[in-house]
Amino acid sequence: MARLLSIEPLTKQTFAPFGSVIEADPASMRYINGGNTERFHALARAEVTGEGAGVIINIFRGQPRAFPYAVTMMERHPLGSQSFSPLDDRPWLAVVAEDEGGRPGRPRVFLASGRQGVNYGRDVWHHPLMSVGAASDFIVVDREGPGNNLEEFFYDEPFVIPDPF
């Protein structure tokens, strides 16, 4: 039997247990380049661990999901954080769960604007990229290097995300 999930707005406070929200925050703004550029400084920090590990920058193109959507699995990266920042100014969903004894608990679903990104903390359970409405490109910052940096978990019963619109 499917278990229905609610969709929450993405805010720094509600997402804090899972990582950082990446968006232009006036509190972090400083002028650079002779006052011609506003820099929104240190919005998130990439984490990597392990010998030979490095930080890489990628573009992921996510195909839109069909709703209602069944969440049947979650993943986490024990050796590094992973950030997603949209390039197409389209809303998207960030799905996360707290760790409950080595497995993900009930997922939480956050509706991100096309101007908000997230940085999932190292070892945080999350669903793979979830584009909404159309194919969307994202800048993704994550770890590269030796070691197994992917753990997947499959739920016995799915959770269902309703249509976000």
SVG drawing of the C-alpha trace seen along z (x, -y; Angstrom):
<svg xmlns="http://www.w3.org/2000/svg" viewBox="-2 -50 47 55">
<polyline fill="none" stroke="black" stroke-width="0.4" points="0.0,0.0 1.4,-3.4 2.0,-6.0 1.2,-9.6 3.9,-12.3 3.3,-16.0 5.3,-18.6 7.0,-21.3 8.5,-24.7 12.3,-24.6 13.7,-26.9 17.1,-27.0 15.6,-26.2 13.5,-23.2 16.3,-21.7 19.1,-22.3 19.1,-18.7 20.0,-17.4 22.4,-20.1 22.3,-23.6 20.0,-25.6 21.9,-27.4 20.3,-30.7 21.2,-34.3 21.1,-35.3 21.3,-39.0 23.0,-38.3 26.0,-36.7 26.3,-39.3 29.4,-41.4 30.5,-43.6 33.6,-42.7 35.1,-43.7 35.1,-47.4 31.5,-47.2 30.3,-45.9 29.5,-42.3 27.4,-41.0 29.1,-37.9 26.8,-35.7 29.6,-34.1 30.0,-30.6 26.4,-29.4 27.5,-25.7 30.6,-23.7 31.6,-20.7 32.7,-17.7 34.9,-14.9 36.8,-12.3 39.2,-9.5 42.7,-9.3 42.8,-10.5 39.3,-12.2 38.6,-15.4 35.7,-17.8 34.3,-17.8 31.7,-20.0 29.2,-18.3 26.0,-19.1 23.2,-16.6 20.1,-16.7 17.1,-15.3 14.1,-14.1 10.8,-15.1 9.0,-12.6 5.4,-11.7 3.1,-12.3 1.8,-10.8 5.4,-9.5 6.2,-6.3 9.4,-6.7 10.8,-3.2 14.4,-3.9 16.8,-6.4 20.6,-6.8 23.4,-8.4 27.1,-9.2 29.2,-8.3 32.4,-9.9 31.1,-13.3 28.4,-15.9 26.5,-16.4 25.0,-19.7 22.3,-20.4 21.8,-23.9 19.3,-24.4 20.2,-26.2 16.8,-26.4 14.8,-28.4 12.2,-25.6 10.8,-24.3 12.1,-20.8 11.8,-18.5 14.4,-17.6 13.5,-14.4 15.4,-13.5 15.1,-11.3 16.7,-11.1 18.8,-8.0 17.1,-5.5 19.6,-2.9 21.4,-2.7 18.4,-3.0 16.3,-6.0 13.2,-6.9 10.0,-8.5 11.0,-10.8 10.4,-14.5 9.7,-16.3 10.7,-20.0 9.6,-22.1 12.5,-24.2 12.2,-27.1 14.2,-27.3 16.5,-29.7 17.2,-27.4 19.8,-24.7 20.7,-22.3 23.9,-20.7 23.0,-17.3 25.4,-16.7 27.8,-13.7 25.9,-10.5 22.4,-12.1 19.7,-9.9 18.1,-11.5 16.3,-10.5 18.0,-10.9 17.4,-14.1 13.7,-14.9 12.9,-17.4 9.3,-18.5 7.5,-19.5 10.4,-19.4 13.9,-18.2 16.1,-20.4 19.9,-21.0 21.7,-21.2 25.2,-22.1 26.2,-19.2 29.2,-19.4 30.3,-16.1 33.2,-13.7 35.4,-11.8 38.0,-9.3 38.5,-5.7 36.1,-4.1 32.4,-3.2 30.6,-6.5 27.1,-5.2 24.7,-3.3 21.1,-2.5 18.1,-1.4 14.9,0.0 11.7,-0.4 9.4,2.6 6.4,0.3 6.5,-2.9 5.8,-6.4 3.8,-8.5 4.5,-12.1 1.3,-13.9 1.5,-16.3 3.3,-19.3 1.1,-21.7"/>
</svg>
